[in-house]
Amino acid sequence: MLKAQETILEINLKSLKHNFEYIKSKLDGTTKFLAVVKAFAYGSDAVEVAKSLQELDVDYLAVAYVSEGVVLRDAGITKPIIVLHPQAVNFATLIDRCLEPSIYNAKVLNEFIKIASLKQQTNYPIHIKFNTGLNRLGFWESDINFIVDILKNTNSVNVISIFSHLVASEDINEREFTLAQIKTFESIVKNFITTIGYKPWIHICNTSGIFNYPEAHFDMVRCGIGLYGFGNSEKEHKTLLPIATLKTIISQIHIVEKGETVGYNRAFKSDGDIKTATLPIGHADGIGRQYGNGKGFVIIHSKRAPIVGNVCMDMIMVDITNIECKEGDEVIVFGDSLSSNARDFAKSAQTISYEIITAISQRIKRVISK
Ligand SMILES: *Cc1c(COP(=O)(O)O)cnc(C)c1O
């Protein structure tokens, strides 16, 4: 591993390959693998991750917005890309860049058909999303006749897949709800196929769905967080490898005497003589203020150093009273070992791995390790 000389996010593409192959081993040979690379590939590096997955012959990619798909196309990614949450204002660009929209309501369906036909498209690939309980995006089962009527009146678009999204696939306590969701989806699928007269691919599983509901893999699975190294059980935590390591260095060491304070608003008051290290990473880099005041911690020479006082925009101060270290030494904020994991770091501030890894700002240099 590279020794940090400034704050960096190191992305390990070998770990990505390991995660991809492990998750793929959970699928049968016919199920397609869609890799979700939205939000900078969950805060890592969308282009490098997508290139790597393309080399591994992933079947599909997905992003949330059109602009994210454009970046991938500009970087030479040729795999099909679903845009999960496109806005009508970007439909022309979406078509120009051969991106495939998720269509979730009548307005979007009509607007997309209008632009596709204006651009003289025939059979442009689209994906129809159904709501089965998340109540976020998607048509209802009762919309099927109406959707199919519209589709039968145009040759501009072609439905490649119909899909839905699980609400709580990671939560064993919600197993009954998830099974009901899958059942609802199966009923929608059956009804849709009968009405439209052909069978698009069907998919519903995200990462936790892949692990917990093998009976619902259907034609394709949509995997995000698992590729980046996080699952939903101890077994998976031990097998999957977090691909990102957030490293920084000690800029300066301070001796803080009893009664002195550290940081803005004097949020920390020392009740003894302590030693602190100032690190070049702050809330503008994605370490939110909720990690301050003893909640979050970093790892210095394998020891935990809690954050002291409030998180500043560009810096944090950590308590190193009991750690042998010097200015310039490397600091791990989170990484791929069980002792410095984004899951634990996130938990320290009552949040989840998804949030902390996607929060790491673009200001931090990405370093790719192949
Ligand atoms: C983000 C997203 C996924 C990926 O979910 P993970 O839990 O990260 O695997 C799958 N499907 C949809 C619709 C999403 O928005």
The ligand as an SDF file (V2000), in Angstrom:
LIG
                    3D

 15 15  0  0  0  0  0  0  0  0999 V2000
  -28.7730    2.2550   -5.5910 C   0  0  0  0  0  0  0  0  0  0  0  0
  -29.6800    1.2480   -6.1350 C   0  0  0  0  0  0  0  0  0  0  0  0
  -29.3050   -0.1190   -6.1640 C   0  0  0  0  0  0  0  0  0  0  0  0
  -28.0650   -0.6590   -5.4810 C   0  0  0  0  0  0  0  0  0  0  0  0
  -28.3340   -0.9780   -4.1370 O   0  0  0  0  0  0  0  0  0  0  0  0
  -27.2320   -1.6330   -3.1730 P   0  0  0  0  0  0  0  0  0  0  0  0
  -27.9540   -1.8310   -1.9000 O   0  0  0  0  0  0  0  0  0  0  0  0
  -26.1430   -0.6280   -3.0630 O   0  0  0  0  0  0  0  0  0  0  0  0
  -26.7730   -2.8830   -3.8200 O   0  0  0  0  0  0  0  0  0  0  0  0
  -30.1420   -1.0070   -6.8260 C   0  0  0  0  0  0  0  0  0  0  0  0
  -31.2900   -0.5850   -7.3990 N   0  0  0  0  0  0  0  0  0  0  0  0
  -31.6930    0.7150   -7.3570 C   0  0  0  0  0  0  0  0  0  0  0  0
  -32.9850    1.0940   -7.9880 C   0  0  0  0  0  0  0  0  0  0  0  0
  -30.9090    1.6620   -6.7160 C   0  0  0  0  0  0  0  0  0  0  0  0
  -31.3210    2.9390   -6.6600 O   0  0  0  0  0  0  0  0  0  0  0  0
  1  2  1  0
  2  3  1  0
  2 14  2  0
  3  4  1  0
  3 10  2  0
  4  5  1  0
  5  6  1  0
  6  7  2  0
  6  8  1  0
  6  9  1  0
 10 11  1  0
 11 12  2  0
 12 13  1  0
 12 14  1  0
 14 15  1  0
M  END
$$$$
